[in-house]
Amino acid sequence: MHYKSGLAQACVLAFSAILLVSQDSLLAREQGGNKKPSLSLKASPSIAFAPARVVVAAEVKGGSNDFEDFYCPTLEWEWGDLTTSTAEADCDPYSPGKSEIKRRYTIEHRFKNAGSFRVVLRFKKGDKVVGSANTTIQVRAGLEPGF
């Protein structure tokens, strides 16, 4: 009789362990597992009059919170008006499972002239581009000075 209850307990424990592993796998999958996040850009305003001050927000969506390539990247902005900007952060060394990627970046840029401008953001690790996104901004001719 003692043997059967020990066997039953072992079966219950094994089944419980399977459930826990399955829940952990499901949680990891829901949180992005080891998947690469995606980038999106949104400009505000997306249509303006020159000279225009535009705020661009980059959002890192989905994927793992500790995705190494997106941890502390160099940001390279190409504004479409023959200017670029670069931003680097001073971060602690990457530690798997502990380091968390930043999910939102904002930057302001002034467009002096009218035109259609394709803004590109590149996430870089060294010389390697690990992610990118783009958006288009329409700047229309403004009023002439003195009006």
LUMDOLO-811445 format. One record per residue: residue in three letters; x, y, z of N, C-alpha, C in turn. Coordinates in steps of 0.001 Angstrom, whole numbers. Each point is the difference from the previous one (the first is absolute). Example, Ala and Ser with C-alpha at 12.3 -4.5 7.8 and 13.67 -1.06 7.14 Angstrom:
REM residues 2
{residuo=ALA, neast=13190, nnorth=-5690, nup=7800, caeast=-890, canorth=1190, caup=0, ceast=900, cnorth=1200, cup=0}
{residuo=SER, neast=-350, nnorth=1050, nup=-720, caeast=820, canorth=1190, caup=60, ceast=-770, cnorth=1090, cup=730}
This chain:
REM residues 147
{residuo=MET, neast=829, nnorth=-1176, nup=0, caeast=-829, canorth=1176, caup=0, ceast=879, cnorth=1248, cup=0}
{residuo=HIS, neast=1075, nnorth=-28, nup=774, caeast=920, canorth=1123, caup=73, ceast=651, cnorth=250, cup=-1362}
{residuo=TYR, neast=306, nnorth=-1061, nup=-724, caeast=617, canorth=109, caup=-1317, ceast=-916, cnorth=748, cup=-971}
{residuo=LYS, neast=-1306, nnorth=-330, nup=17, caeast=-952, canorth=625, caup=-916, ceast=-155, cnorth=1488, cup=302}
{residuo=SER, neast=-34, nnorth=388, nup=1285, caeast=-161, canorth=1423, caup=318, ceast=1263, cnorth=766, cup=-390}
{residuo=GLY, neast=1186, nnorth=-617, nup=140, caeast=1243, canorth=640, caup=-428, ceast=24, cnorth=182, cup=-1507}
{residuo=LEU, neast=-486, nnorth=-992, nup=-734, caeast=-72, canorth=86, caup=-1450, ceast=-990, cnorth=1085, cup=-416}
{residuo=ALA, neast=-1114, nnorth=82, nup=688, caeast=-998, canorth=1025, caup=-313, ceast=573, cnorth=1391, cup=246}
{residuo=GLN, neast=740, nnorth=152, nup=1102, caeast=619, canorth=1293, caup=299, ceast=1033, cnorth=365, cup=-1072}
{residuo=ALA, neast=775, nnorth=-973, nup=-432, caeast=998, canorth=252, caup=-1036, ceast=-678, cnorth=427, cup=-1304}
{residuo=CYS, neast=-1117, nnorth=-655, nup=-336, caeast=-731, canorth=374, caup=-1218, ceast=-548, cnorth=1417, cup=104}
{residuo=VAL, neast=-544, nnorth=356, nup=1174, caeast=-537, canorth=1349, caup=202, ceast=1124, cnorth=1033, cup=-106}
{residuo=LEU, neast=1152, nnorth=-297, nup=611, caeast=1125, canorth=922, caup=-64, ceast=510, cnorth=170, cup=-1433}
{residuo=ALA, neast=85, nnorth=-1101, nup=-738, caeast=467, canorth=69, caup=-1390, ceast=-979, cnorth=806, cup=-849}
{residuo=PHE, neast=-1296, nnorth=-230, nup=208, caeast=-1006, canorth=742, caup=-743, ceast=65, cnorth=1492, cup=349}
{residuo=SER, neast=184, nnorth=312, nup=1274, caeast=121, canorth=1397, caup=442, ceast=1216, cnorth=663, cup=-636}
{residuo=ALA, neast=1118, nnorth=-730, nup=-77, caeast=1206, canorth=548, caup=-611, ceast=-230, cnorth=290, cup=-1484}
{residuo=ILE, neast=-721, nnorth=-902, nup=-677, caeast=-313, canorth=214, caup=-1413, ceast=-850, cnorth=1260, cup=-152}
{residuo=LEU, neast=-993, nnorth=161, nup=878, caeast=-841, canorth=1199, caup=-61, ceast=814, cnorth=1266, cup=228}
{residuo=LEU, neast=910, nnorth=-26, nup=969, caeast=828, canorth=1174, caup=282, ceast=894, cnorth=339, cup=-1180}
{residuo=VAL, neast=624, nnorth=-1007, nup=-598, caeast=854, canorth=231, caup=-1163, ceast=-835, cnorth=560, cup=-1142}
{residuo=SER, neast=-1207, nnorth=-554, nup=-211, caeast=-873, canorth=491, caup=-1061, ceast=-410, cnorth=1443, cup=248}
{residuo=GLN, neast=-309, nnorth=337, nup=1274, caeast=-371, canorth=1380, caup=325, ceast=1180, cnorth=939, cup=-221}
{residuo=ASP, neast=1204, nnorth=-412, nup=387, caeast=1184, canorth=829, caup=-216, ceast=245, cnorth=216, cup=-1488}
{residuo=SER, neast=-164, nnorth=-1037, nup=-803, caeast=190, canorth=119, caup=-1447, ceast=-1037, cnorth=939, cup=-599}
{residuo=LEU, neast=-1253, nnorth=-137, nup=456, caeast=-1062, canorth=870, caup=-492, ceast=269, cnorth=1446, cup=384}
{residuo=LEU, neast=426, nnorth=245, nup=1243, caeast=314, canorth=1342, caup=459, ceast=1141, cnorth=599, cup=-816}
{residuo=ALA, neast=1047, nnorth=-792, nup=-244, caeast=1131, canorth=478, caup=-806, ceast=-462, cnorth=332, cup=-1410}
{residuo=ARG, neast=-883, nnorth=-824, nup=-563, caeast=-503, canorth=253, caup=-1342, ceast=-835, cnorth=1277, cup=-17}
{residuo=GLU, neast=-848, nnorth=206, nup=1045, caeast=-822, canorth=1204, caup=85, ceast=870, cnorth=1245, cup=137}
{residuo=GLN, neast=1105, nnorth=-103, nup=702, caeast=871, canorth=1141, caup=220, ceast=997, cnorth=188, cup=-1141}
{residuo=GLY, neast=-96, nnorth=-809, nup=-1020, caeast=856, canorth=182, caup=-1164, ceast=1101, cnorth=-1025, cup=-88}
{residuo=GLY, neast=168, nnorth=-830, nup=1048, caeast=1058, canorth=-1016, caup=-46, ceast=1319, cnorth=609, cup=-393}
{residuo=ASN, neast=609, nnorth=-534, nup=-1013, caeast=1277, canorth=521, caup=-483, ceast=-190, cnorth=670, cup=-1360}
{residuo=LYS, neast=-1231, nnorth=416, nup=-263, caeast=-331, canorth=576, caup=-1302, ceast=504, cnorth=1429, cup=-123}
{residuo=LYS, neast=311, nnorth=373, nup=-1237, caeast=459, canorth=1353, caup=-289, ceast=-1183, cnorth=967, cup=46}
{residuo=PRO, neast=144, nnorth=1096, nup=732, caeast=-1053, canorth=1018, caup=-3, ceast=-49, cnorth=715, cup=-1349}
{residuo=SER, neast=-1071, nnorth=737, nup=-239, caeast=-109, canorth=816, caup=-1208, ceast=24, cnorth=1476, cup=385}
{residuo=LEU, neast=350, nnorth=846, nup=-955, caeast=61, canorth=1445, caup=215, ceast=-1087, cnorth=687, cup=-807}
{residuo=SER, neast=-577, nnorth=1056, nup=565, caeast=-926, canorth=839, caup=-756, ceast=294, cnorth=1455, cup=322}
{residuo=LEU, neast=-272, nnorth=877, nup=-964, caeast=215, canorth=1438, caup=170, ceast=-1311, cnorth=736, cup=-197}
{residuo=LYS, neast=-179, nnorth=1067, nup=786, caeast=-1156, canorth=860, caup=-164, ceast=460, cnorth=1443, cup=152}
{residuo=ALA, neast=-333, nnorth=821, nup=-990, caeast=369, canorth=1414, caup=24, ceast=-1207, cnorth=838, cup=391}
{residuo=SER, neast=279, nnorth=1047, nup=782, caeast=-1061, canorth=895, caup=407, ceast=483, cnorth=1440, cup=-86}
{residuo=PRO, neast=-567, nnorth=806, nup=-880, caeast=-998, canorth=-362, caup=-1001, ceast=655, cnorth=-676, cup=-1199}
{residuo=SER, neast=-783, nnorth=-747, nup=-755, caeast=543, canorth=-647, caup=-1197, ceast=-130, cnorth=911, cup=-1222}
{residuo=ILE, neast=-852, nnorth=1027, nup=123, caeast=-128, canorth=1034, caup=-1027, ceast=113, cnorth=1344, cup=710}
{residuo=ALA, neast=894, nnorth=879, nup=-503, caeast=244, canorth=1275, caup=677, ceast=386, cnorth=1065, cup=-1013}
{residuo=PHE, neast=113, nnorth=1230, nup=471, caeast=450, canorth=1119, caup=-833, ceast=1407, cnorth=394, cup=410}
{residuo=ALA, neast=821, nnorth=325, nup=-1008, caeast=1401, canorth=379, caup=246, ceast=50, cnorth=1390, cup=629}
{residuo=PRO, neast=925, nnorth=236, nup=883, caeast=882, canorth=-987, caup=623, ceast=-790, cnorth=-838, cup=1005}
{residuo=ALA, neast=258, nnorth=-1296, nup=46, caeast=-792, canorth=-919, caup=815, ceast=837, cnorth=-660, cup=1081}
{residuo=ARG, neast=-570, nnorth=-50, nup=1189, caeast=601, canorth=-755, caup=1104, ceast=-806, cnorth=-1290, cup=116}
{residuo=VAL, neast=677, nnorth=-1138, nup=-206, caeast=-673, canorth=-1298, caup=3, ceast=618, cnorth=-878, cup=1079}
{residuo=VAL, neast=-856, nnorth=-673, nup=764, caeast=442, canorth=-965, caup=996, ceast=-248, cnorth=-1391, cup=-556}
{residuo=VAL, neast=1030, nnorth=-815, nup=-4, caeast=-123, canorth=-1368, caup=-503, ceast=177, cnorth=-953, cup=1176}
{residuo=ALA, neast=-942, nnorth=-925, nup=130, caeast=53, canorth=-1010, caup=1061, ceast=218, cnorth=-1363, cup=-630}
{residuo=ALA, neast=980, nnorth=-715, nup=521, caeast=267, canorth=-1379, caup=-424, ceast=-483, cnorth=-920, cup=1105}
{residuo=GLU, neast=-712, nnorth=-1040, nup=-384, caeast=-489, canorth=-961, caup=972, ceast=515, cnorth=-1389, cup=-349}
{residuo=VAL, neast=518, nnorth=-692, nup=1006, caeast=469, canorth=-1371, caup=-145, ceast=-1149, cnorth=-895, cup=460}
{residuo=LYS, neast=-528, nnorth=-803, nup=-921, caeast=-1184, canorth=-808, caup=290, ceast=340, cnorth=-1483, cup=23}
{residuo=GLY, neast=-636, nnorth=-704, nup=943, caeast=120, canorth=-1448, caup=67, ceast=1404, cnorth=-468, cup=326}
{residuo=GLY, neast=222, nnorth=-1268, nup=-234, caeast=1318, canorth=-581, caup=224, ceast=372, cnorth=-100, cup=1474}
{residuo=SER, neast=1182, nnorth=-471, nup=220, caeast=527, canorth=-230, caup=1337, ceast=440, cnorth=1316, cup=644}
{residuo=ASN, neast=-254, nnorth=139, nup=1292, caeast=418, canorth=1199, caup=739, ceast=1512, cnorth=107, cup=135}
{residuo=ASP, neast=696, nnorth=-1111, nup=-191, caeast=1469, canorth=35, caup=122, ceast=681, cnorth=-354, cup=-1329}
{residuo=PHE, neast=-664, nnorth=304, nup=-1122, caeast=553, canorth=-301, caup=-1315, ceast=1325, cnorth=743, cup=-166}
{residuo=GLU, neast=1088, nnorth=-723, nup=-100, caeast=1347, canorth=573, caup=91, ceast=285, cnorth=1049, cup=-1073}
{residuo=ASP, neast=-390, nnorth=-245, nup=-1249, caeast=293, canorth=953, caup=-1072, ceast=-684, cnorth=1354, cup=218}
{residuo=PHE, neast=-1112, nnorth=27, nup=732, caeast=-720, canorth=1246, caup=239, ceast=360, cnorth=625, cup=1351}
{residuo=TYR, neast=910, nnorth=-635, nup=732, caeast=421, canorth=567, caup=1268, ceast=1072, cnorth=1055, cup=-256}
{residuo=CYS, neast=-291, nnorth=1222, nup=389, caeast=944, canorth=1112, caup=-72, ceast=575, cnorth=206, cup=-1413}
{residuo=PRO, neast=-888, nnorth=124, nup=-1009, caeast=509, canorth=185, caup=-1359, ceast=469, cnorth=1435, cup=-237}
{residuo=THR, neast=780, nnorth=179, nup=-1038, caeast=278, canorth=1339, caup=-508, ceast=-1152, cnorth=326, cup=-938}
{residuo=LEU, neast=-595, nnorth=1177, nup=162, caeast=-1101, canorth=417, caup=-852, ceast=537, cnorth=923, cup=-1078}
{residuo=GLU, neast=-300, nnorth=-331, nup=-1230, caeast=435, canorth=817, caup=-1124, ceast=-1256, cnorth=478, cup=-737}
{residuo=TRP, neast=-225, nnorth=1320, nup=28, caeast=-1152, canorth=619, caup=-642, ceast=432, cnorth=627, cup=-1316}
{residuo=GLU, neast=-704, nnorth=-297, nup=-1064, caeast=203, canorth=642, caup=-1297, ceast=-1287, cnorth=766, cup=-289}
{residuo=TRP, neast=115, nnorth=1327, nup=-129, caeast=-1185, canorth=865, caup=-31, ceast=-583, cnorth=242, cup=-1384}
{residuo=GLY, neast=687, nnorth=-358, nup=-1056, caeast=-524, canorth=213, caup=-1341, ceast=235, cnorth=1405, cup=-518}
{residuo=ASP, neast=624, nnorth=857, nup=829, caeast=308, canorth=1375, caup=-413, ceast=1513, cnorth=218, cup=-53}
{residuo=LEU, neast=716, nnorth=-1095, nup=-249, caeast=1463, canorth=-25, caup=-82, ceast=679, cnorth=183, cup=1356}
{residuo=THR, neast=-752, nnorth=-213, nup=1100, caeast=607, canorth=41, caup=1334, ceast=-222, cnorth=-1343, cup=693}
{residuo=THR, neast=870, nnorth=-301, nup=955, caeast=-109, canorth=-1212, caup=806, ceast=245, cnorth=348, cup=1460}
{residuo=SER, neast=-424, nnorth=-879, nup=879, caeast=255, canorth=115, caup=1437, ceast=381, cnorth=-1385, cup=511}
{residuo=THR, neast=847, nnorth=-12, nup=997, caeast=394, canorth=-1261, caup=631, ceast=-127, cnorth=153, cup=1507}
{residuo=ALA, neast=-497, nnorth=-1042, nup=658, caeast=-124, canorth=12, caup=1454, ceast=540, cnorth=-1302, cup=558}
{residuo=GLU, neast=849, nnorth=113, nup=1003, caeast=546, canorth=-1165, caup=694, ceast=-265, cnorth=157, cup=1485}
{residuo=ALA, neast=-301, nnorth=-1095, nup=660, caeast=-238, canorth=24, caup=1438, ceast=1158, cnorth=-689, cup=717}
{residuo=ASP, neast=190, nnorth=367, nup=1242, caeast=1006, canorth=-638, caup=843, ceast=-729, cnorth=-1029, cup=863}
{residuo=CYS, neast=116, nnorth=-1270, nup=-354, caeast=-763, canorth=-1057, caup=657, ceast=924, cnorth=-969, cup=732}
{residuo=ASP, neast=-583, nnorth=-678, nup=980, caeast=712, canorth=-1095, caup=659, ceast=205, cnorth=-1121, cup=-1009}
{residuo=PRO, neast=1002, nnorth=-855, nup=213, caeast=191, canorth=-1141, caup=-906, ceast=-1258, cnorth=-871, cup=-52}
{residuo=TYR, neast=-226, nnorth=-607, nup=-1155, caeast=-1172, canorth=-861, caup=-192, ceast=87, cnorth=-1228, cup=890}
{residuo=SER, neast=-1138, nnorth=-330, nup=641, caeast=-94, canorth=-1190, caup=841, ceast=-1294, cnorth=-729, cup=-361}
{residuo=PRO, neast=90, nnorth=-1198, nup=-615, caeast=-1200, canorth=-734, caup=-413, ceast=-971, cnorth=-195, cup=1152}
{residuo=GLY, neast=-1280, nnorth=274, nup=-265, caeast=-1032, canorth=-182, caup=1016, ceast=-113, cnorth=1158, cup=977}
{residuo=LYS, neast=980, nnorth=887, nup=35, caeast=-34, canorth=1134, caup=928, ceast=-95, cnorth=1332, cup=-730}
{residuo=SER, neast=760, nnorth=157, nup=-1071, caeast=-3, canorth=1251, caup=-757, ceast=-1319, cnorth=132, cup=-744}
{residuo=GLU, neast=-599, nnorth=1186, nup=36, caeast=-1254, canorth=225, caup=-705, ceast=183, cnorth=1049, cup=-1077}
{residuo=ILE, neast=-612, nnorth=-275, nup=-1153, caeast=73, canorth=953, caup=-1095, ceast=-921, cnorth=1177, cup=283}
{residuo=LYS, neast=360, nnorth=1151, nup=-544, caeast=-841, canorth=1184, caup=86, ceast=-1061, cnorth=-135, cup=-1080}
{residuo=ARG, neast=-1225, nnorth=349, nup=311, caeast=-1113, canorth=-203, caup=-932, ceast=-432, cnorth=1267, cup=-746}
{residuo=ARG, neast=464, nnorth=1188, nup=432, caeast=-453, canorth=1234, caup=-653, ceast=1132, cnorth=1016, cup=-63}
{residuo=TYR, neast=133, nnorth=618, nup=-1163, caeast=990, canorth=1045, caup=-234, ceast=-706, cnorth=1173, cup=-673}
{residuo=THR, neast=325, nnorth=1220, nup=403, caeast=-557, canorth=1179, caup=-672, ceast=1123, cnorth=969, cup=-332}
{residuo=ILE, neast=-222, nnorth=738, nup=-1091, caeast=980, canorth=989, caup=-442, ceast=-748, cnorth=1083, cup=-762}
{residuo=GLU, neast=549, nnorth=1198, nup=34, caeast=-588, canorth=1131, caup=-713, ceast=934, cnorth=417, cup=-1130}
{residuo=HIS, neast=-603, nnorth=401, nup=-1125, caeast=801, canorth=481, caup=-1133, ceast=-735, cnorth=1159, cup=-663}
{residuo=ARG, neast=768, nnorth=967, nup=-471, caeast=-570, canorth=1151, caup=-719, ceast=268, cnorth=-146, cup=-1498}
{residuo=PHE, neast=-1073, nnorth=138, nup=-763, caeast=92, canorth=2, caup=-1458, ceast=-150, cnorth=1450, cup=-447}
{residuo=LYS, neast=1016, nnorth=533, nup=-647, caeast=4, canorth=1406, caup=-405, ceast=-760, cnorth=241, cup=-1299}
{residuo=ASN, neast=8, nnorth=-984, nup=-881, caeast=-562, canorth=172, caup=-1336, ceast=-1180, cnorth=-931, cup=-239}
{residuo=ALA, neast=-787, nnorth=358, nup=-1014, caeast=-1129, canorth=-843, caup=-392, ceast=508, cnorth=-1239, cup=-735}
{residuo=GLY, neast=-779, nnorth=-1067, nup=77, caeast=348, canorth=-1222, caup=-713, ceast=-598, cnorth=-1223, cup=669}
{residuo=SER, neast=248, nnorth=-1134, nup=-619, caeast=-390, canorth=-1289, caup=559, ceast=1277, cnorth=-652, cup=505}
{residuo=PHE, neast=38, nnorth=-327, nup=1279, caeast=1221, canorth=-500, caup=617, ceast=-219, cnorth=-1399, cup=565}
{residuo=ARG, neast=841, nnorth=-921, nup=-432, caeast=-34, canorth=-1375, caup=518, ceast=975, cnorth=-73, cup=1168}
{residuo=VAL, neast=-535, nnorth=-198, nup=1198, caeast=803, canorth=-103, caup=1208, ceast=276, cnorth=-1479, cup=271}
{residuo=VAL, neast=1272, nnorth=-335, nup=202, caeast=400, canorth=-1388, caup=247, ceast=727, cnorth=-74, cup=1338}
{residuo=LEU, neast=-388, nnorth=-960, nup=821, caeast=705, canorth=-299, caup=1244, ceast=663, cnorth=-1351, cup=-156}
{residuo=ARG, neast=1293, nnorth=-62, nup=345, caeast=730, canorth=-1274, caup=-5, ceast=509, cnorth=-278, cup=1402}
{residuo=PHE, neast=-250, nnorth=-1205, nup=492, caeast=598, canorth=-490, caup=1242, ceast=1292, cnorth=-693, cup=-418}
{residuo=LYS, neast=1117, nnorth=390, nup=600, caeast=1286, canorth=-589, caup=-374, ceast=725, cnorth=-558, cup=1220}
{residuo=LYS, neast=718, nnorth=-1085, nup=-223, caeast=959, canorth=-581, caup=943, ceast=1330, cnorth=14, cup=-734}
{residuo=GLY, neast=874, nnorth=902, nup=382, caeast=1237, canorth=180, caup=-758, ceast=-353, cnorth=522, cup=-1377}
{residuo=ASP, neast=484, nnorth=-662, nup=-1044, caeast=-304, canorth=401, caup=-1372, ceast=-1204, cnorth=-746, cup=-579}
{residuo=LYS, neast=-568, nnorth=-924, nup=777, caeast=-1086, canorth=-848, caup=-480, ceast=-1364, cnorth=625, cup=307}
{residuo=VAL, neast=-857, nnorth=119, nup=-1032, caeast=-1377, canorth=456, caup=186, ceast=-817, cnorth=-1203, cup=480}
{residuo=VAL, neast=-605, nnorth=115, nup=1196, caeast=-761, canorth=-1108, caup=576, ceast=-1510, cnorth=222, cup=-86}
{residuo=GLY, neast=-418, nnorth=1197, nup=-396, caeast=-1416, canorth=303, caup=-160, ceast=-164, cnorth=1366, cup=-627}
{residuo=SER, neast=-1124, nnorth=203, nup=-685, caeast=-251, canorth=1307, caup=-588, ceast=-1493, cnorth=212, cup=-197}
{residuo=ALA, neast=-373, nnorth=1275, nup=-126, caeast=-1376, canorth=392, caup=-276, ceast=42, cnorth=1337, cup=-706}
{residuo=ASN, neast=-1089, nnorth=341, nup=-696, caeast=-45, canorth=1292, caup=-669, ceast=-1418, cnorth=533, cup=-36}
{residuo=THR, neast=-96, nnorth=1303, nup=-233, caeast=-1274, canorth=681, caup=-170, ceast=227, cnorth=1188, cup=-917}
{residuo=THR, neast=-1078, nnorth=554, nup=-521, caeast=105, canorth=1150, caup=-896, ceast=-675, cnorth=1215, cup=623}
{residuo=ILE, neast=650, nnorth=1146, nup=-154, caeast=-519, canorth=1261, caup=518, ceast=-178, cnorth=956, cup=-1178}
{residuo=GLN, neast=-1149, nnorth=640, nup=-70, caeast=-289, canorth=981, caup=-1039, ceast=115, cnorth=1393, cup=614}
{residuo=VAL, neast=896, nnorth=819, nup=-565, caeast=138, canorth=1381, caup=460, ceast=-381, cnorth=892, cup=-1174}
{residuo=ARG, neast=-983, nnorth=839, nup=234, caeast=-493, canorth=902, caup=-1044, ceast=618, cnorth=1381, cup=186}
{residuo=ALA, neast=-1, nnorth=778, nup=-1069, caeast=559, canorth=1346, caup=57, ceast=-799, cnorth=835, cup=998}
{residuo=GLY, neast=726, nnorth=717, nup=845, caeast=-647, canorth=855, caup=997, ceast=-184, cnorth=1397, cup=-541}
{residuo=LEU, neast=-495, nnorth=894, nup=842, caeast=-197, canorth=1386, caup=-383, ceast=1354, cnorth=695, cup=-102}
{residuo=GLU, neast=104, nnorth=905, nup=-925, caeast=1228, canorth=789, caup=-164, ceast=148, cnorth=946, cup=1191}
{residuo=PRO, neast=1211, nnorth=279, nup=447, caeast=200, canorth=956, caup=1104, ceast=-602, cnorth=1351, cup=-345}
{residuo=GLY, neast=-593, nnorth=653, nup=994, caeast=-566, canorth=1326, caup=-191, ceast=-1494, cnorth=-23, cup=-245}
{residuo=PHE, neast=-620, nnorth=-1172, nup=-129, caeast=-1455, canorth=-55, caup=-185, ceast=-692, cnorth=95, cup=1307}
